Amino acid sequence: MTLILQVFYTLFSSVLLSLATPNEILKFGSPFIAFAALIPFYLAVKKSPNFWFAALLGFLQAFVTHILSSFWLAFFKDFALLTLGASALGTGLIASLFGALLYVPYYTQKRKNNLNLLSMSQNRTIAFRIFWFAAVYTAYEWCKSSGFLGYPWGTLSACMFRARIFMQLAAITGTYGISFLTAFFAALIGEGIFLIYSVPDLPAKKRLFSSFLNCTRFWICLFALSLCYGAVQYNIKRTPVKKLTSVFVQANENPWESKSDRNTILLCEELSEEGLKELKEENKTADLIIWSEGILRTGFPKGEKHYQDYPREKSVVKFVKEHKIPLLTGGSYIRTRKDGTKKFYNAAVVFDKEGNYRGYYPKNHLVPFAEVIPFDEFPPIRSFMEKVIGISSGWTPGDQYTFFDIPCQWYGEPVTETVKEYNLNQNYSEQKKEDNLPPTVKISAPICYDDAFPDIMGPLWKNGTEVFLNLTDDSWSLRESAEIQHFVVASYRTIEYRTPLVRTTNGGLSCVIDPAGKVLYELPMFQSTKGVFDIPVYKRKETVYARFGNWVPFILNLFIFFILAWEMLTFEAVEYVFPEKVILLRKSRKKSEKKTDKDEKKNKSSEKAKKSKKKDSGKKEEKSSKKTKKKSDKKDIKKSEKKSDKKETKKSDKKSSSKKGKK
C-alpha cells in the first residue's frame, strides 16, 4: 500500500508540473503551482525502499510530465512515435538516473543492494537533504536541456513567465538559479510536512525544527535578494541608442498542405505592402522586412536566380527592388561537397535593398528525430529509418555563426563611436561617403529551436549581436500552448544577455521583447497578419551570465560528483539511521533503561522480601527447633529424673532388704 501511495504522489507531482507550465487551461502557466509541484515527489522519494524504486519514480515523473505538457509533439507529421514517444522515453531514462541519485541521503545498510557504492554514511542532516534534492533536480534539468538531445521544455523555469521580477535572476544565474530556488522550496516544505506528521513530540524535536528554520531563513534570504534585484532590473529605465523600423509578417500558412511556395510568397508580399502603407501614412520608412521560417523552398545559391522570376505575379527580387528595403526570410541552403554529396541546411537568407542575395545563417541546433536523424551517415540506419518511419535523412546542423549589419536609424541624437579609424588608403570622397552612411545594427537570425539554447545564443551575443531576430514555424503544433511554451523559453535569452528579441513566426507567437523580458508588441496567434514596430537597440552591457555562462549547474555538478566520489572512497558497511530515528532510538533506550531500573528495583525488593521471608522462616524454625529442643530436653530431664528416681528406689529397696537380712 505504501508503494502505491508513492507512485500516486509521483503522478500527482507530474500533473501539477504540467499545470504549472503553459497549457491549454492556464495559457501562461502558474508560478504558484510550480513552487508546490515537486513537494509530493520529494515525499515519494523520501519513502522509497531502495535505489531502483527511486529510479522508477524519477522515470514516471519525467515521462508523464513530458507526455502531458508536450502532447502537441504528436502532431508533427506522422512521426508521433519519434517526436513524442522517443523524446518522452529518453527524458524518462535521464530522469531515472537522477531519481536514483535523489535517494542517496536515505540509503541504509539494511537496504543495501548492488548500488551500495552510492550510499552515504554522513551528512544526512535536514539541511543536506534539502540542498541535495535541489542540486540533483537542477542538474537533471540542465542535463535534459543540453546537448544534441536537449529539450528545455517542461522545466521549472518555464513555469515562471508570470513572475517577471523573479525571472530577472536569469541575468546572473541563468534559468538554473530559478529552478534551484524553486526545487529548494519544494524540498523545504516536504521536509516540514515530514517533521510535523512523522516525528513524535520529543524534547529533541525542537532541535530538528531549529535546523529546519535555519534552512527556511536561508531560502527566504536568497529569494528576497532575488526579488530585490529583479524589481530594480525590471523597472530600470533603459534608453535605446538606435531603432530598427521593421515590418514582420505572420503568414499562418501550413507548408505541408501546399506543394509549392507560390501562394505563401504572394501572401507575405501582400501583408508586407499593407505594413509599408501604414508606415507611409505615419511618414516613416521601414528598415527591414521579415518573413518567418521556411517561406522559400528552393535552396540557395540556386534560389538566387530562381526567385528573380518567381512567382510570376511578382517575384521576390522584384518585390525587394520595388520597395528598396532589405528582406530577411526563411529558406534553405545546399552545399555540394567535392565527393558530390549534398548537405541541406535550414537557413535564414538575406536580400539587400537592390534585391541581391547577400548570405545565409544555417540553423545550428536541429530538432532530433524531426529535422535530423542520429547516425544517418550509416547506410543500415538510413535504410531502417526509411522502411519503418519513411524518412532516411534530414537537415545538416550549421557549422558557423553568421551576422548581418542592417542599416537603421538613430533613436535620438547620433552616438559617437567609441572606436573610429581613418584609412588613408581610401580616397577623400570615399571616406566622406562612409562618414555619412546611416548607422547599422548587427543582428543574428537564430532559427526556431536555436533561441532555446544558451550554447547557441551565447556565442552569437559574444560576437557582437545587438538584436536577436528569430524566425520560427511552430504552426504544425496546432495548439496555442505549444506556441507560448516556445515563446517563454526564448524570452529568457533577452534577460540573460539584456538584448532585445524579435520573434517572427508562421503561426505565433510573433512579438518584440525588450531586455527586461517585457513584451513590447505581439500579434494574435494563428492569424494571417503583419506587425509594424520600431525595434529598440540598446547599448550592449555584459551580464554575469553572459560572462560566466552556466556556472550554477557547473558548481552543482561538482558538488554532486565530489560527494559521491568521497563516499565511494570512504564508504564503510555501517548501519546508519536518520537523526529522527536516533531520537526515537534514544527514547526507546531510555524507556528500556527505565524499565530495566524498575525491574531491578522489583527484583531487589523481591529478593529483600525473599530474604526477609527466609529470615522469618529461619527464626520460626529456630524457635520451633528451640521449642522442640526444650521439649526434648524436658522429656530427657523427665526421663532422666524418672530413671534416677527408679534407681534411687531400687537402691533404697536394696538397702532396706539388706538391713532386714542383717537383722
Salt bridges, closest charged atoms under 4 A:
GLU24 OE1 - LYS27 NZ 3.57
GLU191 OE2 - LYS46 NZ 3.27
GLU191 OE2 - ARG129 NH2 2.46
ASP201 OD1 - LYS205 NZ 3.32
GLU273 OE2 - LYS314 NZ 2.71
GLU273 OE2 - HIS323 NE2 3.40
GLU278 OE2 - LYS530 NZ 2.80
GLU282 OE1 - LYS284 NZ 3.92
GLU313 OE2 - ARG262 NH2 2.44
GLU322 OE1 - LYS314 NZ 3.30
GLU322 OE2 - HIS323 NE2 3.91
ASP352 OD2 - ARG358 NH1 2.90
GLU354 OE1 - LYS324 NZ 3.13
GLU371 OE1 - LYS363 NZ 2.71
ASP399 OD2 - ARG335 NH1 2.94
ASP435 OD1 - LYS420 NZ 3.19
ASP451 OD1 - HIS486 NE2 2.86
ASP451 OD2 - ARG503 NE 3.64
GLU466 OE2 - LYS242 NZ 3.08
ASP474 OD2 - HIS486 ND1 2.60
GLU480 OE1 - LYS27 NZ 3.40
GLU496 OE1 - ARG493 NE 2.77
ASP534 OD2 - LYS284 NZ 3.24
GLU542 OE1 - ARG547 NH1 3.77
GLU580 OE2 - ARG129 NH2 3.00
